[in-house]
Amino acid sequence: MAVILTPRFLPAAWAQAGDTASPGDLLRLSDRFERVASRISSAVVYVEASKPPRSVSRKEPIEESGSGVLIRFPGQSQPLVLTNNHVIAQASAEQITINLADGRLFHPAQVWSDPESDVAVLRLDASNLPTALLGDSDRVRVGQWVLAIGSPFGLNQTVTHGIISARERGQVSLGNTIRIKDFLQTDAAINPGSSGGPLVDLNGEVIGINTAIASHSGGNSGVAFSIPINLIKRILQQLLEKGVVARGYLGLQLASSFEPADALKLGLDRAQGAWVEAVYPGTPAYTAGLQPSDVILRLDNRVIRNENQLINLVSGLPAGQHIRLEVWRERKSLTVEAVVGDWSRGQERLRSIP
């Protein structure tokens, strides 16, 4: 099967220069891949964690492995390793081993994690380590080239390439603890063991941390998800300053799907918004007067696409902030005012509800 490189897959300058790519263009792209891989690979690490058995009947510890990337962060004198929480969850610092590209081994001096976003950061007592630069994921464009680097199946320093397939993907099921989902989607080959490794652009800057794949077989199917680096920066800042991430909440149960047929029954002309299934008593949503079957269309001036976006937006707000919600109820629009609650306290309240 012949593969034709068309202008829509080329940098803008190439597309303007002509309708096809010359051999020289392809060589320059190959050279760019090579330079980026060479620059970033030394900062990519292999992470191993020994975790407690999941059941009493099983006595052997569970061995987990994944990837990570060494970075420098403002205000920190020592290097940090970014990885996924699910790679190191329930393992102590002594049970985590970080394998550098040059073969050196470290246990982290300190570990922070945020299960709700699947982000973990490990501090190393070391100096003069290679580190990667952090990019700006808000500037990422669908269709741009990216490289993924990690340790799939334990094969360290594996480099794959692809493009950004989509932004702001949230309709992904990743387990009960992961609540904050706002992924970059890529078709770069990512497999078990790649979790925690960097997704980098052709400037050699980290734009995401690879965390999951969509696959029926458990292997690469060309649909993989990466946590945007700007989200990680905000999480990292709070973890380093406070040890935890403060989040807002309203106290709603939202429908996991909102189909066109559902929207039409409610009198809407499109399946857009967050559909409320339940409102928990004693919560900010209850106080604001939100009701089951409401569809939240806007938060202040932001149009709400789906329930995941609403969760992400509210989670990023400080407790006590006043917000205005445009709500669709009984075939008409109305405005509701609410005060964002503290999610750490809200969890305790929600757990007490039968």
C-alpha positions in Angstrom: 0.0 0.0 0.0 1.5 3.4 -1.0 1.5 6.1 1.6 1.1 9.7 0.2 2.1 12.6 2.4 -0.5 15.3 1.6 -0.3 19.0 2.3 -2.7 18.9 5.3 -0.2 16.8 7.2 2.7 19.2 6.5 3.9 22.3 8.2 2.2 25.5 6.8 5.4 26.6 5.0 5.5 23.3 3.0 1.8 23.5 2.1 2.3 27.0 0.7 5.4 26.0 -1.2 3.6 23.3 -3.2 1.1 20.5 -3.3 3.5 17.7 -2.5 6.5 17.1 -0.2 9.9 16.7 -1.7 12.4 14.1 -0.5 14.3 17.0 1.1 11.3 18.0 3.1 10.9 14.5 4.4 14.6 14.3 5.3 14.3 17.6 7.2 11.3 16.2 9.1 13.2 13.0 9.9 16.1 15.1 11.1 13.7 17.1 13.3 12.3 13.9 14.8 15.9 12.7 15.5 17.0 16.0 17.2 13.9 16.1 19.4 14.3 12.4 20.4 17.9 12.9 21.2 17.2 16.0 23.3 14.4 14.6 25.4 15.3 10.9 25.8 17.9 11.5 28.4 15.3 13.0 30.7 12.8 10.1 30.3 12.9 7.6 33.2 11.6 4.1 33.9 9.6 3.9 37.1 9.0 0.6 39.1 6.8 0.3 42.1 6.2 -2.6 44.5 2.7 -2.3 45.9 0.8 -4.2 48.7 -1.3 -7.2 47.6 -4.9 -6.4 46.6 -6.3 -9.3 48.7 -5.5 -11.2 51.9 -5.2 -14.5 49.9 -2.4 -13.1 47.8 0.8 -12.6 49.7 3.2 -11.4 47.0 3.4 -7.7 46.3 2.2 -6.3 43.0 4.9 -5.1 40.7 3.9 -2.0 38.6 6.0 -0.2 36.0 5.6 2.8 33.9 7.5 5.9 32.7 8.2 9.4 33.8 10.1 12.6 32.8 12.6 14.7 34.7 11.7 18.4 34.9 12.7 21.6 36.7 9.9 23.6 38.3 10.1 27.2 39.5 10.9 27.5 43.2 12.3 24.0 43.4 16.1 23.5 43.7 16.0 19.7 43.0 14.7 17.9 39.9 11.2 16.4 39.9 9.8 13.3 38.1 6.4 13.7 36.6 4.4 10.4 36.2 1.0 9.0 36.6 -0.5 8.3 40.1 -1.7 4.9 39.0 1.9 3.9 38.4 3.1 4.5 42.0 -0.2 4.5 44.0 0.0 2.8 47.4 3.8 2.4 47.1 6.0 4.1 49.7 9.1 6.1 48.5 11.3 3.1 49.4 9.2 0.9 47.2 9.6 3.2 44.2 12.7 2.9 42.0 13.5 5.4 39.3 15.8 4.2 36.5 17.6 7.0 34.7 18.5 6.7 31.0 22.2 6.4 31.9 21.5 3.4 34.2 21.6 5.2 37.6 18.9 4.2 40.2 17.1 6.4 42.7 14.4 6.2 45.3 12.4 9.4 45.5 13.1 11.6 48.5 9.4 12.7 48.5 6.2 11.8 46.8 3.1 13.8 46.0 0.1 12.5 44.2 -3.4 13.6 43.0 -5.5 10.5 42.3 -8.4 12.6 40.9 -6.2 13.7 37.9 -3.9 10.7 37.9 -0.8 13.0 38.4 2.1 12.1 40.7 5.4 14.0 41.2 8.6 12.6 42.8 11.4 14.7 44.2 15.0 13.4 43.7 17.9 14.3 46.0 20.3 14.8 43.1 21.9 17.4 41.0 23.1 17.9 37.4 20.4 15.6 36.0 19.0 16.1 32.4 15.6 17.7 32.4 12.9 18.4 29.8 11.4 21.8 29.1 7.6 22.2 29.7 5.6 23.6 26.8 2.2 25.3 26.5 -0.6 22.8 25.9 -3.1 25.6 25.3 -1.3 26.3 22.0 -1.5 22.6 20.8 -3.2 22.2 17.4 -5.1 19.3 16.1 -3.0 17.7 13.3 0.5 18.8 14.6 3.3 16.2 14.9 4.2 14.8 18.3 6.5 12.2 19.8 5.7 9.9 22.7 8.6 8.5 24.7 8.4 5.8 27.4 8.9 2.2 28.4 6.2 0.1 26.8 6.5 -3.5 27.9 9.6 -2.5 29.7 11.4 -1.4 26.5 13.1 1.7 27.8 13.6 4.9 25.7 11.1 3.8 23.1 10.1 6.7 20.8 6.9 6.7 18.7 5.4 9.5 16.6 2.0 10.6 15.5 -0.3 13.7 15.5 -2.6 15.4 17.9 -5.9 13.7 17.0 -8.2 15.9 19.3 -8.2 18.2 22.3 -10.4 18.4 25.4 -11.4 14.7 25.4 -13.2 13.8 28.6 -15.6 11.0 27.7 -13.1 8.4 28.8 -13.7 5.8 31.5 -10.5 5.5 33.6 -11.7 4.1 36.9 -13.5 5.5 39.9 -10.7 7.7 41.4 -10.0 9.7 38.2 -12.5 12.6 38.1 -10.6 15.3 36.3 -10.5 14.4 32.6 -9.4 16.8 29.9 -7.1 14.9 27.6 -5.1 15.5 24.5 -5.8 12.5 22.1 -3.0 11.2 19.9 -2.4 8.4 17.5 1.3 8.0 18.6 1.8 4.4 19.6 1.3 4.1 23.4 1.2 0.7 25.1 1.2 -0.7 28.7 4.3 0.7 30.4 4.1 4.0 28.5 2.0 5.6 31.3 3.7 8.6 32.8 6.0 9.2 29.8 6.0 12.6 28.0 4.2 13.7 24.9 6.5 16.3 23.2 6.1 18.7 20.3 8.7 19.3 17.6 10.3 22.0 19.7 11.2 19.3 22.2 8.9 20.6 24.8 6.6 18.4 27.0 3.0 19.2 26.2 1.4 16.2 28.0 1.9 13.1 30.2 0.6 9.9 28.5 -1.9 8.2 30.7 -4.3 5.8 28.9 -5.2 4.0 25.7 -8.6 3.1 24.3 -8.2 -0.5 23.2 -10.2 -3.8 23.1 -7.0 -5.8 23.1 -5.0 -3.9 25.7 -2.5 -2.9 23.1 -2.1 0.2 20.9 -5.0 1.0 18.6 -4.1 4.5 17.6 -6.3 6.1 20.3 -4.3 7.3 23.3 -4.8 10.1 25.9 -2.4 12.5 27.5 -2.9 14.9 30.4 -2.2 18.5 29.1 0.9 19.9 30.7 -0.9 23.2 31.6 -3.3 21.3 33.8 -0.4 19.4 35.4 1.4 22.7 36.1 -1.6 24.0 38.1 -1.8 20.7 40.0 1.9 20.6 40.6 1.9 24.1 42.0 -0.7 23.2 44.6 0.9 19.9 45.5 4.3 21.5 46.1 2.8 24.4 48.1 0.1 22.7 50.1 0.5 18.9 49.6 -3.0 18.6 48.2 -5.1 20.1 45.4 -8.0 22.3 46.5 -11.1 21.9 44.3 -14.6 23.3 44.1 -17.9 21.4 43.8 -21.6 21.9 43.6 -23.1 18.5 44.7 -24.7 17.1 41.6 -25.0 13.7 40.0 -24.7 14.3 36.2 -25.7 12.0 33.4 -22.7 10.3 31.8 -24.3 10.6 28.4 -26.7 13.1 26.8 -28.0 11.8 23.5 -29.8 13.8 20.8 -33.0 11.9 21.6 -32.7 13.1 25.2 -32.2 16.7 24.1 -35.2 16.7 21.8 -37.5 15.3 24.5 -36.4 18.2 26.8 -37.1 20.8 24.0 -33.4 21.5 23.1 -32.2 21.6 19.5 -28.8 20.1 20.3 -27.3 17.6 22.8 -25.1 20.1 24.6 -24.8 20.9 28.3 -24.6 18.9 31.6 -27.8 17.0 32.3 -28.6 16.8 36.1 -29.7 13.4 37.4 -29.7 14.2 41.1 -29.1 17.0 43.5 -27.7 16.1 46.9 -29.2 17.7 50.0 -27.1 20.2 52.0 -24.9 21.0 49.0 -24.3 24.2 47.1 -26.4 22.9 44.2 -29.3 22.2 46.6 -29.0 25.6 48.2 -29.0 27.2 44.7 -32.2 25.5 43.8 -30.9 23.2 41.0 -33.3 20.3 40.2 -33.1 16.8 38.6 -33.7 17.0 34.8 -32.1 20.5 34.6 -29.6 20.9 31.8 -26.8 23.4 32.7 -26.0 25.3 29.5 -23.5 27.9 30.7 -21.3 28.7 33.7 -20.9 32.5 33.8 -19.9 33.1 30.1 -18.7 29.7 29.3 -20.8 27.4 27.1 -21.0 23.9 28.7 -20.4 21.2 26.1 -20.9 18.2 28.4 -20.8 17.0 32.0 -17.1 16.5 32.1 -16.4 20.1 31.1 -18.7 21.3 33.9 -16.9 19.1 36.5 -13.5 20.4 35.3 -14.6 24.1 35.4 -16.2 23.9 38.8 -13.3 21.9 40.2 -10.9 24.6 39.2 -12.8 27.3 41.1 -12.0 28.3 44.7 -14.5 27.6 47.4 -16.7 30.6 48.1 -16.8 31.9 44.6 -20.2 33.1 43.3 -21.2 31.8 39.9 -24.1 32.2 37.5 -25.6 29.1 35.8 -27.8 29.2 32.8 -30.2 26.3 33.2 -32.8 24.7 30.8 -35.8 23.7 32.8 -39.3 22.8 31.6 -38.5 24.0 28.0 -37.3 27.4 29.0 -34.0 29.0 30.1 -33.5 30.5 33.5 -30.5 31.8 35.6 -29.4 30.3 38.9 -26.8 31.7 41.2 -24.6 29.4 43.3 -21.7 29.5 45.6 -18.9 27.0 45.0 -18.3 24.6 47.8 -15.0 23.0 49.1 -14.7 19.5 47.6 -12.6 18.1 50.4 -15.5 18.9 52.9 -18.1 18.0 50.3 -16.8 14.4 50.0 -17.4 13.9 53.7 -21.0 15.2 53.4 -21.7 13.1 50.4 -20.3 9.9 52.0 -22.8 10.4 54.9 -25.8 10.5 52.5 -27.5 7.0 52.4 
